[in-house]
Amino acid sequence: MLALHHGDIRTALAAAAAAFSSHNSTPPFGGGRREWRPAAFLRPVAARAGPSPRPLAVSVAAPPSVKDGEKPEICTADELHYAPVPGTEWRLALWRYRPPPEAPKRNHPLMLLSGVGTNAIGFDLSPGASFARHMSSQGFDTWIVEVRGAGLSMRINELKAIDEPFMPVMCCTDSVDKINPNDAMLVKKSLIGRSGPVPDSEIANVNDKTTDPITWNEPKLVTELTATFMRLAERFSGYLNEGQLRDISAKLFDQISKLLEDTRLSERYNEIAENISALLETRQNSAVAGQIKDLSQRLVNVIEEGQRSVSPQLFDLQERLSATIEDFQKQLDLIITYDWDFDNYLEEDVPAAMEYIRLQTQSKDGKLLAIGHSMGGILLYAMLSKCAHEKIKSKLAGIVTLASSIDYTTSKSSLKLLLPLADPAQALNVPVVPLGVLLAAAYPLSSRPPYVLSWLNDQISAQDMMHPELFAKLVLNNFCTVPAKVILQLTTAFRDGGLHNRTRTFFYKDHLCKCDVPILALAGDLDLICPPEAVYETVKLIPKEMVTYRVFGEPDGPHYAHYDLVGGRMAIKEVYPCILQFLSRHDDLPTPDSD
């Protein structure tokens, strides 16, 4: 089995970052998509201190689906629906696949949930390799749910703001020219702040005898700095504790300090920065506002004094300071805009999607069948645990989990390499993880000589299990940007007690012993992300009469890695029939006295 090391992770990230930055002004996904405009139409989702009081079952109005002619080309479903999430501005994209007339008649619709940071494409790679289309051909009214921030899901203002074509062009592959639909929440290159020394080529040697002295627009700089500090104090009140607030403000001061040309002024600069940090921790009031403005003025004065004391002067220093402030403001936007975690998916998105599907399909007993891959299966496990604890019905007739577990403590999952990155302080420095951008940038290094990142392929699919073009489409189009808060919560599955809620007051494994919903749990023999031992760690918690466990893969092949259970070349012959047999068995309607 392939062994991974932290050096491999660093190599992958460095290569991805290099490829990412090499595009200069060209975004990772070109074409006619609209720009990322957080200030204009992305409103923050309010952070919550504890579990939502909202029950798992919610009621939502059912808006009409998007007409076929209005669907973006990337959506290969029969219909595209948008389900509102109560209490938020989110509208979840639901890809619907209607059964053909000749298919068997079924009693329950089928809901598909994908993994962390993925969209619907993994379930519908091509007409000949479509998990969703195959299930609909067997009679199931099939719905793929894209949770908030994934794929075509978007906030309500984004839906109103769409005024350009949906279809961008991939710019990073030769063989696959399909597109990535995740740009609604894409972290663009302009969001990565530029800091540090400027190359010599950008420094102008100004001759004072022939050039007018460089002038500053001092009031503008003072206003920008003051507004940034006040915004930091206002918007982050209740979101960050005092220590975290000091850490993130220190990041801005560190970036600005790199513009300080005269090191003799460092002591004065640090004193002002410390005073501003202390004021930020007192939170917002009118007295603080005045003091911050005064300190911002002093900060600008120090930088200006440093500019005058060196020769040659930097002709673009004011622009660089303004750019530093602007980049920092965008970082704040990221932290607020991507303010959700696993519990938001569980308590808000999935119930809203289930209710919408029930209203659209009019299931006779109000139940759904559900299949979850990776995090999708984790969501289903967590939902069953909460329902068992609260003694309420889950409204699920049966579930299938593919490569999923809520307890990885005993496994050798490659995801353990992410644990050092899951420190809460790192979540502030890196508020989002742009999986789509990183994988697209790393893909050429994993699929072409000298194959320096070939180990990434084994994380996704076993050798020869996916057609190269489909594998490329999966890697380049299926992944999107994930909040660090989601990653941070999911990594609790590697710690004692397994996955827990955001407040560490509910451990999802503790109540699976009371599960009353039939479960089929499948694993792949060469799954490095969720190995069979991790899947079984969850299976053994469930009553034996309620769960069926199976590992796919043979000693001499074929083998199944993380995505092969869904899109591997042998899945349609080996995995799909197993799933269909289970779904058919539990699609029967209950007798009046059995529910």
N, C-alpha and C positions, 0 to 999 in steps of 0.2 A: 504494500500500500504506500502511496506517495506521502512523503513526509514534508511538511511545510515549516518554514522558519520565519521569524520576524524580518529577517533580511529580505526574504521573498516579498513580503508585504511592502516593505519600504521600496524595493525595486519597482514593484507594480505601480505604486503611487507616484514615485518620481517620474517614471516613464509616462504615465498618464498625464501628470501635470505638465511635463515638457511638451507633449503632443498637444495638450489643451491650449497652452499659451502660444504655441507656434502659429496658431491661426490669426494672431494679431487682432485685427478688427473684424474678422469673420467669425460669427458665432458657430458653435459646434454643429448646429443643424441649420443649413442655409435655407434660402427660399423666401416665400412671401408671408411668413408667419408674423404675427404682431409682436411688438416689443414687450418685454416684462416690465409692467408699470405698477409697482406695489403702492406707491403713494396715491395713484389715481383711483385704483379700483380693487385693491386687495385689502380688505379690512381684517384686523386681527381677531382671532378666536380667543375669547377670554379664558385665561388660565383658571383652573379650579383647584382649590386646596385639598379636596377630598373626593371620594366617590360621588358620582352623580346620584341625586335622589330620584332621578327619572327611572321608572321600571324598564325592564328590557323590552317590553311590548309597548309600542307607541302607535298613535294614529296620525296619519298624514293624508292630506288631500292628494289626489292623483291627477297631475297635470298631463296634458296630451303628450304623446311621443313626438320625437322629431320626425318629420316626413322623410321618406326615403330619398327624395331628391335633394334634401338639405343635409343629409348625413355627410360628414367628412369622408374622404375617400379611404382613409385608414380604417374606418369602421366597416367591417365585412359582415356584420350581423344583418339579419332581416330588418331589425328595427333598433333605433337608439332612443332610449328613454332617459329622462332626468328625474331622479327622486329627491325631494327636498329632505334635509336633515333638520328636524325641529330644533329651534333655539339657536340655529347657526345660519350663516349665509351660504352654506354649501349645498350644491346640487350634485348628487352622485350619478355618474354615467352608468347605465345598465344596458348591456348588449343583449338583445333578445334574438333567439333562434327558434322559429316556429316549426313544429313537426310537419312533415309533408302529409298530404291526405291519406296516403297508403300505409302510414306508420301505425303501429299498435296504439290503441287508446290507453292513456295513462290517467291516474287520478291526482297526481301531485306534480306541481312544477319543480324544476331542478335549479338550485342556486349554486353557482361556482364562485369560490373565493380564491384569489391568487396570493402569492407570497409577498414578503415585505419589499417595497420599492419596485413593484411590477404592475403592469397593466393587463388588459384583456388579451393581448396578442399571444401570450404563452399558451392560451387555451384554443387559439385559432390561428396557427402558423400558416396554413395553406389549405386549399380545398381538399387535398389528399391527406393532410396531416392536421386535422382539426378535431380536438377533443370535444369542443362544444357542438360542432356540426354532427359529429358521430352520435352524440347523446340525443340530439333532436331527431336524427333519422330513426332512432329507436322509439320515438313517440313522446319523449320528454320535452315539454315546453321549457327551454333552457335559457338561463339568464346569467351572464357574467357581471359581477359587481366590481366596479372600480371605486375604491374608497377615496376619501378626500386626498387631494394632491396627486392622484395617480391618473394617468391617461387623459381621458376627456372630461373627467370630473372637474368642476370649477365652481367658483363663487358666483352668486346671482348677478353681480355687477359685470362679471366677465361674460356671462351669457348675453347680457344686453349690449356689451361693448364689441362683440364680434362683428367686424366690418371688413375683414380681409379673408382670403381663401384659407382653408384649413391645411393645405397641402404643401409642406416644405420639402426640400430635396436633401437626402442624405449626402454628406460630402466626405465621408471617411471610409467608403468601401467601394471596391470595383464591381462586385458581383450583385450586390443587393442595393437597389435604389429606392426601397420603400422608406417610410418615414417614421420618426418617433413622435407620438402624439403627446409627449409629456411637457411640451413647452409652456403650457399654462402655468407650470410651477418651476420652469427651468432656471437654474442658476447660470446666468450668462457671464461671460468673461469680464464684463465691465463691473461685476460685483466683487471681483477680487481686487482688494486695494493694492495700490502700488506704494511701496515704501522702500527706504534704504537709499544709498547713494545713487545719484544720477550719473550715467556714463559721461566720460569726458567730452564726448561729442555733443552733449547737450548743454555744456557749460560755455557761456560766451565770455571771451576775454574782452572786457569793456575798457577802452582807453578814455580816461576821464577828460583828456584834453580835446577829444573829438566827439564825445557822446554825452548827451545830457544825463545827469544823475538819475538813477532809478527811483521812481516815486511809488509810494504805497497808497492804496485805497484803504487807509486805516479804519475808517468807520465801518466799511463793509466787512472786513476781517473780524472786527470786534463783534459785530452783529451776528455773523455766522458762528463764531465760537460760542457766544452767549446762548444762541438758539439751540445749538447742539447740546450744551451742558444742561439747559433747562428741559429739553426734550428727553434727555437721558433720565433726569430726576422724575419727570412727570409720568412717562410711559412705562417705566420700570418699577414704579411704586407698587409693592405687593407681588411683583414677579420675581425679583431677585432679592436675596438677603443682602445685608450690608457688606459682607465680605466679597460676595460676587459682584456687587455694584462697584466696589473699589477695584476689583480685578479688571473689569471691562473698561473702566475709565482709565486705568493705568495703561491699557493697550493703546488708547488714543494718545496719551502723553508720550508714550515711547515712540510712536510714529512721528509725532511732531518734533520730538527732541532730535531726530535725525536731520532736521532742517537747521538746527542750531549750529552755525558755522564756527562761532567763537566758544571754545570749551571753557573759557574763564567765566562764562555766564551761566554755566550749568547749575551752580549752587542756587543762584537766584531763581532760575527756571524751576528747579525741583521744589523749592519752597512754595512757589505759587501753585504748582501742580498739586502738592500735598494739601494746601488750603482749599483748593477747589474740590478735591476728593472728599475732604471732611465735610464740606457744605452739602455735597450731593447726598451724603448719608443722613443728613438731617431732614431729607425730603423737602417737598416744595412749599414755600410760602413767600410772601412779598419781600420780606427782609432778605431772604436768601437770594432772591432774584437780583436785587441791587448789588449785593456783594459779589455774586458770580459775574455780573457785568463789569464791575470794577476790576476783578481779578483777570478777566478776559482781556481787558485793556492793557493791564500790566504784562500779560503774557505776550501780546502782540508787540508791545514796546521792547521787550527783551529780544524777541526774534529780529525785530527791525534793527536794534542796536548791534546784534551779531552780524547782520547783513552789512552794516556800514563799516565794521571793524576789519573786514577781510578784503583782500584784493586778489584776483578779480571778483567782482560781485556776481551773484547768480541772477541772470536776467529774468528767469521765470520763477523766482522764489515765491512770489505771491500766488501764482497759479498753482504751484505745487502744494502750498499750504491749503488753499481752497479745495484742491483735489483730495488731499488727505482728509479734510473734514467731511467732504461729500462721500468718500468711500466709507468712512466710519458710520455715517448716517445710514448708508445702505446696509451695513452690517447689522445695525439696530433693526432695520426693516426686516431683515432675514429672520432674526431671532423672534420677533413678534409675529411675523407672517407664518412661520412654520411652527406655530405654538400648538402642537398636538402630540399625543402619545398613543400607545397601544390601547389604553382604556377608552380614548375617544372613538377609536374604531369599534371597540366592543360594545360600549354603552350607547353610542349614538348612530354610527354609520350602518352597522349590520342590522340592528332592529329597524331602522328606517327603510333599508332596502327590502327586508323581509316583508314589512307591512305593505310596501308599494307593490311587490310581486303578488302578494295575496289579493290585493284589491284588483289588480289587472287580470289575474287568472281565475279568480272566484273558485278556489279550491273548495271542494265539498266539505272537508273537515277542517279547513283553515290551516292545514299543515303544508310544509315544504320538505323536499329531500334536498340535501346539501352535500357538496364535495369541496374540500379545502386542501389546497396544496401548500406545504410549508407553513408560513404564517397564517394562511387561510384555514388550515386544519387546527392550528393553535387557537385561533379565534373561536372555532366551533367547540373545542374542548373547554375553553374558558367560559363560553356561554352555557354549556351543559352544567358546569360546576356551579356557576352563579344561580342558575335556575334550581338546581338541587338544594342548594343552601337556602334559597328564599322560598322553596316549596311552591314554585310556580311552573306551569307547563312551558316548555321551550318552543312549542309549535313546530317541532321538527319530527318527521316520520322516521328518519334514519339519516345517518351521516357517514361519509367516507373521508378519511384523512389520508393524504399522500405525503409521506416524508415529513411528518409532524410530531412534535413532542413538547411537553411543557416542563420537562426535567432533563437537562443534559449533563447533570453532575457526574455521572459515571461513564460517559461516552468520551470518545476521542475526536469529537467534532472539530473540524478545521475552524469553525467560528470562534473557538476559544482564543484564537489569535487576535480577535477584536477586543478582548477584555481590557487590555491596557488603554485602548482608545475610548473606553466607555466611562472614564472618569468624569464626574459632573463638571469639573473645571474645564475639561476639554470640550464639553458640549457648549460652553460659552464661546470659546475660541473658534470652534467649528460647528455652527448651529445647524448645518445641513450636510448631508453626505450625497453628492451628486453621482449616484451610481451609474446612471445612464451615460453621463459625460465620461466618467472614468473608464467604464468598460469599453465604450466606443473608441476611446483613445488607446487603450491597451490592446484592443483586438488584433491590430496588425502584428504586434509583437508576439502574440500567442498563436497566430495562424500562419505566419510566414517565416522563412529562415531569417535569423538563426534560432527562432522559437524560444526566445529568452523568457517568455511568460507562458509557455505551453502548459504549465501546471494549472493555469486558470481554467483551461478547457475541461480538465478532469473534475473540477468542482461542479461543473454544469452537466456534462454528459460523458458517459463512458465511451471508450474508443469505438468508432464505427457504428455507434447507435443512432446518430442523427446525420441526415444528409448535410453536407457542408454548407449549402445555400440556406437551408432552414436553420442550421446552427448560427450562421451569420445573422440572419434576420432576428433570431431570438436574442442574441447578445446585443445587437445594435438598436433594437426597437422595443424591447420588452421592459427595460428598466428606467426608473425615473429618480427624482430627488427625494430623499428621506430625511425628516427631521432627526437631529441627534437624539431628541427626547424619545423617539420610538426605539432607536437602537439601544439607548441606555436602559429602557425598561425591558426589552427583550433579553438583554444579557443577564437579567436576574435569573433566567432559566438555568444558568451555569452555577448558581450559588445554592447554598443550603436552603432547602425548602422549595426550590424550583421557582417558576415564574410567579410574580405577585403583582398586585395593583400598585398604583403610583405612590400610595401612602404606606405601603408595606403592612396593611391591615387585613389583606385577604390573599391567601395562597391558593392558586387555582387547582392544585393537585389534591387539596385536602378534601374535596367534596365529590370527586369523581366516583368514589365508592358507592354513591347513592344515585348514580346515573340510571335513568330508565328509558334511554333511547338507544336503539341498536346501532352499533358502530362497526365499520370495516376499516381496519388500520393496516395500511400497506407500506412497505419499506423496500428500498433498493439495496442490493447486496454490496455495491460499491459507492454508495452515497457517502461522500466525505463530509457533507454539511450536516445531514441528519442520519447518522448510521443506524443500522437495525437495532443496536443495543439502546440507542436513545429512544427510538419508537417504542420498544418493548418496556422501557422504564415507565412510560405513561400507560401502556396497555395493561400492565399488571395491577394497576390501581382500579381498574374497571371491573365490575362483576363479570365473571366468566361467561355467564349466559347472555350477556349483552354485547360482547365484543368478539370479533373474528380477526385474527392477526395472520399476516402472510408476508413473507420476504420473497421478492422476485429476483431472479438471477441464478445461474448455475455455475458450478466450479469451472467448467470448460466453456462457459459462455452460452447465451449472451449475458452481459452484465448490465446492471441498471444503476446509474448515478442519479443526481438530485432531480433533473428534469426529464429523465427517460421514462418515468412512470406516466408522464403526460404526453410527451412528444417523441419518445424514442421509436425507432423503426419497427420494433417488435411489440410495442405497447398495444397496437390495434388487435393483434392476434392473441396476446397473453394477458394483458392487464385489463383492457376494456371489457372482455367477456366476464371476467371476475366481478368487475364493478357492476355491470348490467344485471348479472344474476342476483347480486345483493339488492340493488335498487328495485328490481321487479318483485322480489320477495317481500319487500317492505312498502310497496306501493299500494297494497290492498287497503281498502277503507275499513276502519274498525267497526265491529258490531256495536249496537247501541249500549250494551252492558260491559264493553271492554275498555272504554276510555273515560 
